[in-house]
Amino acid sequence: MNEIYIDAGMHESRVAVMDENGFAEVHIERSSEERTVSNIYKGIVENVLPGIQAAFVNIGFEKNAFLYVKDAIDYKENGFGDNSSQIMINKVLKQGDEIMVQVTKEPTGNKGARVTTHITLPGRYMVLMPKIDYIGISRRIEDADERERLKALASSLEPDGMGLIVRTEAEGKHEDELKEDISFLVKLWEKIACEAQKGKSPRLVHKDADMVYRTIRDLFNRDTVKIVINDKDAYDKARELIGVFSPSQLKVLEYYDSGSDMFGYFGLEKEIEKALSRKVWLKSGGYIVIDQTEALTSIDVNTGKYTGSSNFKDTIMDINMEAVREIARQLRIRDIGGIIIIDFIDMDDERQKMALLEELRNQLKKDRTKSSVLGITQLGLVEMTRKKVGKRLSFIMQKQCPVCEGSGRIADEKTVIMIILRKIESIFKETDVPAVLVEMSDIIEDYIHENDDFIIKQLELKYNRKIIIDGLSNIEYGDFKIKYLTDDFSKSDFENLVKEGTKVEINAARNGMLNASSKTLKIDGRIDEIIHGANGSIDKVIIDVSH
């Protein structure tokens, strides 16, 4: 069972998939960030590097695309065996060659796209491989007799010199349906091959279908019980496609015409927010922590609030098995690829370890993206890989924190204060300036007043100079500015500006909607009156000074 929700917006389109276990997948495309996976380009080989058995191909992107030797070999000439790994890249390509390639992995960060010369064209039931003579069957078709039937059909229908992969949706389909799908794909390839002969390189030769078409082609299946779409044009297109692919399922299609946000109405916005969180709670009270780095993704399983049964071994096994199901789900939702290391709660029983790995493999079968569970290391860590295709969810929706630069940690208040003090002391040693004004984050100023007033006074006494601190909301945490005060500065200039017991009128430096009782205000004193402007924003604040 699955449900598909398509949010077709002007600037962003989103697709969410729900299955029997809840939120399962989300795909996001923005008009400002064009999707390139499966697009076909005519490119120019810029560099051939035998040292890494790869070439860099200019396909018109900002960064050249990466082409590995195995993705460049003509398998019709060399076959699939181990011999192909002995072929050097400089025997296959040379600088300046024009080649047709297909993007298999989106460019991310400082890495260019990954490409292959082994073009694949997916249809509803078949995937055509114009340059490889090979027959493959979807691993998700498990019935042995059905696999044999489909393999025999594919072999009889295989176009000359081309290959076919039978997709999961072909299960139970008749020869005529498969034949029609193959005929469409062959005509598409002929059109692409003809287009590739025209024009200059680098350029786009074939663009993959839009999100609505791909969703119906790749996600819609016999188990789909609902498709909800909030855009009339997208709804009409989906209706036309389903009418061709599976007319009997037209009744599952719904048009969402409410003015409210569809993802919000169906609770999908909250699910996406959860998918961006580092910590994921399990229903039992345990939790997993997901940390993604450039090299790999680590997942840590913890018992949390779960106490379980009286049997400690069973408690550990229960929470690890629950974590397995959630980890497989999170990998799909977040589209995490590459090397993945999972630190389950330690188990001594070998049978339990094997059962855990088996459950992980079973859960990953639900995933359309290929993965491989390699086993358990001597340290008790589970190693696995998942194919990288598109950009992971966090890469699409988040950016690196400018304060911590992606580390997740920043200097604490004490460290920032020590940095400021060292800078002030250096100024006092090198100059005769009578006083300095230090502009800093209001968070750091608050911390000084609450905890470290004495260290400022100690530094003033040591050098017989004056230090004025000023916390500002528009200065980032950790940043600060030190200004020299002139020789005609008098300590009383600042000390006598405000006297205890007086009322002071303060102009608002930054507008905001506040009440006199607001607990977010950090004013050392009592708010006497707030004067609002015409639009309701704060204009002036009058406070009683306590000290």
N, C-alpha and C positions, 0 to 999 in steps of 0.2 A: 504494500500500500504506500502510495506517496501523493502529496499535494504540492502543486507548483503555484507560486505567486509571482506575477510579473508586474513590476512597478516601472512603467515606461515614461520617463520624464524628459523634458526638453534638454536638460544638460547632463542628466545622470539616469542610467537605467539599472535596475536591480532585479535579480531573480533569486528567490528563496525556495528551498525544497524542504518539505517536512516528510518524515517517514514514521514508521510505527514507534520509533524511539524519540520522536520530537524533531527539533530543528537539526537539519542534516547538512545543508550546503547553502552558501550564498555567493553570488557572482555580481560584481559591480563593474560597470563601464561608464566612463565619463567622456563627454564630447571633446574635452580638452586633452584627453589622454587616450589616443587611438589604440585599440587592440591590434596586435600584429601576429599573434600565434596563428599558424595555418595559412597565413598569407604567402604568396609565391612571388619571388623577385628575380629579375635578371641582374646579376651582380658582376663585379670585376674583382679578380683576385689581386689583393694589394700586397700581401706578404705571405711567403711560404716558409715555415719554420720547422725544419727536420728535427731539431732538438726536442720539440714538444709534439711532434707528429700532428701538426695542425696548420691551418691557413686562416688568414683574416680576409674577409670578403666585404667590399664596399657595396652595400645595398641601398645606399642613400640615407642611412641613419647618421646621427651625430657620432656614434662610435661604430667601428667596423664590426661585422658579425664574426663569430668564432665557428670554424668548420673543422671538426676532428676527422682524422684520416678514415675511420670506419664509416663516417657519414659521407665521405667523398668517393669511396671505392665503387666501381661498377661491378655489382655482384653477378651480373649476367656473364661477365668475363672471368671473374675470380672465384665465384661460388661463395658459400657461407662458412666454409671450414676455418680451422685455425690458421691456414696459410694466409688469409687476408690480413691477419695482424702483423705479418712480416713485411708487408708492402710499405715502402717509404712514401711519405706525402709528396716529396719532390718528384716521384715517379708518376704521380697521378695528376698533379697540378703544377703550373708555373705562373709566375707573376704576369699579370696582364690578361690571363684567360677570362673569357666571359662564360659564366655558368648560371644555370637556373637552380635556385635554392628555395627551400621552404622553412619558415621560422618554426622552431620546435619549442623555444623557450624565450619568453619576453626579456628585453634588456632590463636590468635592475641595478640601481646604485651606480658603481663605476664599471660595471660589466656590460658588454654589448650583448646583442641577441645571439642565441645559438641557432645554427641552421644545419640543414641536411640537403643532400642532392637526391635523397630517396623520397620522392614526392608521394603523399598519400591524400586521397580524395574520399572523404566519408560520405556515404549515403545513408538511407534509412536502415537498410539491412546488411549492406556490404561496405567495405573500404577497398577502393581500387588502388593498387600500387603499380603505376605505369612502367616503372623501371626495374622491378624485381619480379622474377618468376617464382612465386611462392604461394602456398595455400595455408592459411591459419584459421583457427576456430577460437572464438571468445572463451576465455578461461571460466567465465561465469555460466557457460552451458555445461552442466555436469553430467547429464545423462549420456552414457557411453553410446547407446544405439543412435540417439539423436545426433551426436557428434559425428558418427560415421556416415549417417544419412546426409548431413549438411556438407561434409567434406567431399563426398561423392558428387553431390550436386554442384558444388563450387568447382570441382575439377572439370566437370563436363561443360560448365558455362564460362570457364576462365578464358578471357580474350588472349589471342596469340601474343606471347612474349611479355605478358603482364601477370600480376599476382592479385590475390584476393584475400581479405580477412573477413570472416563471417562474424557479424555483430550479434550481440545477445538477442536483439529484437527479431532476428531471423528464425529463432527457435519456433518450430511448428509451422513455418510458412511454406507455401507451395512453390514449385519451380517457376511458374509464371511471374510471381511477385518478385522473386530474386532476379529473374532475367530482366524484368523491366527496370529494376534499380541499377543493374550493371550497365544496361544500355544507356541510361541517363548519364552515368559517370564516365563512360567511354566518350560520349559526345562532348562532355565538359572538358575532358583531357585534350581532345582534338582541338577544341577552341583555344585552350591555354597554350598548347604547343604552337599553334598558328600565331597567337598574339606575341609569343616570345621571340619570333623572328623579326618583329617590327621594332622600329625605334632604337634609341640609344640606351646604353647601360650607364649607371644603375637606374632601375625603375621598377615600379610595381606592375606585375603581370596579371595577378589574380588576387582579389580580396575575398576572404572568407565571408560567409553569410552573416547577416545582422543577428543581434541577440535573440529576437523572437524566433527566427527560423532555426537557429542553433538549439534553442531550448526545446522546440518541438522535435527536432531531429535527434537530439542526444539525451534529453531528460524525460520526455514524454514516452510512456510505455504502457503495456497492458495492465500494469498495477496502478496506474494513475487514476485517482478517484475524483480529483478536482484540479482545475486550472483557473485561477482568478487573475484577470487583467484589468488595469484601471485606465487604459487608453483605448479609445474607440478604433483608431486605425490599427493599432497592434492587435486588438481583439478580432477585427475583421480578417487580418492576415493570418492569425492563428486558426481561425475557423476554416479558412480556405485550405490551409496546410493539413489540418486534421481530417478535413473532408477527403483529401487525397490519400493520406497515410492510413487512417482508421476511421471511416465514416460512422461506425457503430459507437464510437466514443465521443461524438460531438456533444452529447448531453453533459459531459463533465466540465465543459467550458462555461465560465461565468464572467459577466461584465460587471465590474465594480464601479458604479457611477455615483457613489457618495462623495461629498465634498471633502470629507476628512481624509487624513493620511492613511492609506491602505495598510502599510506595514505597521503603523501604530495601532490601528484597529484590531489587527490579528495578532498583536503581541510580538511582532518580528523585530521591531526596533530594539526592544529590551534584549532580545536574543543576540543581536549583533553587538550591542554594548558588552554583554557578557563575554562574547568571543574575542574582545580586545583586552580582557582582564588577564593579568598574570596568574592569578589564583582562581581555580575552579573548584567549587564545593561539590562533594558527592552527596547523594541523598542520605547516606548512612551517617554523615557527620565528618567523614574523612575529606581530604582534598588533594588536588594535584597542583603543582606549580610548573608552569611552562616558561622557559627562558630561551629566547631565540638569539643566536649570534650569527656572525658572518659565516663561520665554519660549520656549525651544527646547531641542533635544537636539543636541549636537555629537558627531561620531564621527571619530576620528583614526586613520589607518592608518599603521603603522610596519613597517619591514623586520625589526627585531629581530635574531634569530640567523640569518635566511635569507640565504644567499650566492648561491644560484641558479646560473644558467648563466654562461658567459663573456660572453654578450651582455647588456649592462646594460639595454637597452630591454626585452628579453624577461623579464629578472628582475623588473623593475618591473611589467610587465604581468601576470606570473604571480601575484605577491603581491596586486595589486589585484583580480584576478578571484577569487582565493580569498577575499579580504576581502568582496567583493560578496555571495557566497553566505552567508557567516557573518553579515553585517550584516542581510540579509533575514530570516535565522533568528532573530537576536536581537530584532529589532523585534516579531516574533510572540510570542516567549517572554515578553519583558518587557512586552508590550502598550504600547509607546511610541507616543504620538500627537502631533499638532501639527506644528510646523515642525522639520525635521531637516536639519542641515548636515553633509555628509561631506567630510572632507579626505583624499582619496586621495593616494598618492605621486605627485609631479608627472610628467606625461607630455607630450611635445612632439608626438607623432604624433597628428593629428586622427582618423585612422581607428581608432586604439586607443581614443581617448576615446569615439567613437561606439559602438564595440563594448562598452565598459565600461557605458555607459548602457543599451544594449540588453539586456545580461545582467542588469542591475539590474531592469529592467522585467519581464523573464522570470521572475526569481526571486520578485518580488513578486506574480506571478499566483497563486502557491500560497497567498497570504494571503487569508483571508475578509474581512478589513477593507480597505476601499477606500484606495488610496494613489495619489499622483501624483508622477512624476519630472519636475521642471520644467526641468532642464538644468544647464549648467556656467557659473558666473559668470566675470567677468574675472580674478578671483583664483584660479581653478581649483578652486573649491568646488562640489560637487554639492548642489543644492537639491531637496528633496522634502517632501511632506506625507503624513501618515497620519491617518486619521480617529480622533478621540478618542471612545471609547465608555465603557469601564469605567475602573477605577482601575488604573494601571500596577503591576506586580508589586512594585517597590520601595516604593510608597506603601502597599501592603497589609501588607508584611512588615517594613518598617523605619520608623524615626522619625528626626527630626532630632537630631543629636548635641548634647546640652546644653552641651558644652564649646566646640565650634567653631561652634555655631549653624548648621550646615549648610554651612559654607565648606570644610570638609575640612582646615583648617589652624588651628593654635593657636600661641600665643606660645611661643617656645623657653625653655629653663631660664634663660638669661642675661637675657632680657627680664623674666621673672617676678621674678628676683632684684633687678634694677634697680628695679622697681616697689616691692618690699618695702623696699629701702634708702632710696629717696626718702621713703617714708612714715615710716620710723624717724627719718631726719634731720629731717623736719618736726616730729616729736614732740619731739626733743631741743632744737630751736630754740625751740619754743613752751612747753615745760614744764621743770621742774627734776627730773623723775622720774629716780632714780638708775640704773634698769635696766628693760629690757623683756624680756618673754618672747614670742617669735614662734613660734606654732604654724602649721606649713605641711605640705604634702604630703611624704611620706617620699622621694619622687623628687627634689624640690627640695633637701631636706636632704642627700641623698647627693651631689648635684651640687656643693653648696657645699663639703662635706668633701673631695671629690676635686679640685676646681678653684679654688674661690674663698674658701678660709678666710682668706686675707690681707686681703680687702676688708672682712670683718667686723671684723678686728683694727684695720684702719686707721680705721674709723668709731669704734670704741671709744676709740682713742688721741686722735682729734680732739676728742671731746666729754667724754672721761674718764668715760664711762658703760659699763655692762655690757650686752651683748646675748646672750641665751640663745636658742638655736634648738632647736625640738623637732619632729621629723618624725613625723607620724601617718598611719597607713594609711587612716583614715576621713575625711581631708580631701582634697577633690578637687584634682586638679592645677590650679595657678593660684590657688587660694583660700588665704587666710591670715588669721590672727587675731593682733593685737598686744595683749598684756596689760601694764599698768603694774605694776611691782613696787614695794612700799611702801618707806618711808624706812628701816625697820629691816632692810632687805635687806643681806646681807653677801656679797661676792663668793665668800668661802670656803664659803658655804652650798651652792653648786652644785659648786664645784671639788673639795671634799673628800668628796663623797658616795661616790665610787668611786675606789679607788686601784689603780694598776697592779699586776698580779700577783695580785690577789685574785679569789676566786670570788664571783659575784653570782647570786642566785636571782631570776628574773624571772617574774612571773605573766603568763600568756598574755592579751593584750588581745583577741585574736580567735582562735577555735578553728580548727584545720585539721589535716589528716592529713599529717604530715611525718616524715621520717627524719633522723637526725643528720647524714647526708651530703647532705641536700637542698641543691641549688645555688641554690634560690630565696630562701633566707634572706639578709637583709642585716644581719648582725651583725658589728661590728668586733671580732673576737676568735674564739676557738675554742669550739665547743659541747662542753661537758664531759658533759652528761647531759640527756636529755629525759624528763620525767615525764608519762606519759599518764594521763588519767582513765579511768573505768570503761568508757566507750563508745569508747575509742580515740582521742579528741581530745586535743590538747595541754593539759595543766594547768599545768605549770611548765617553765621552761627554766633550766638552770644553765650559765653561760658563764665562761670565763677571760678577764679583761680584759687586752687587749694594751697599750692606752694611753688 
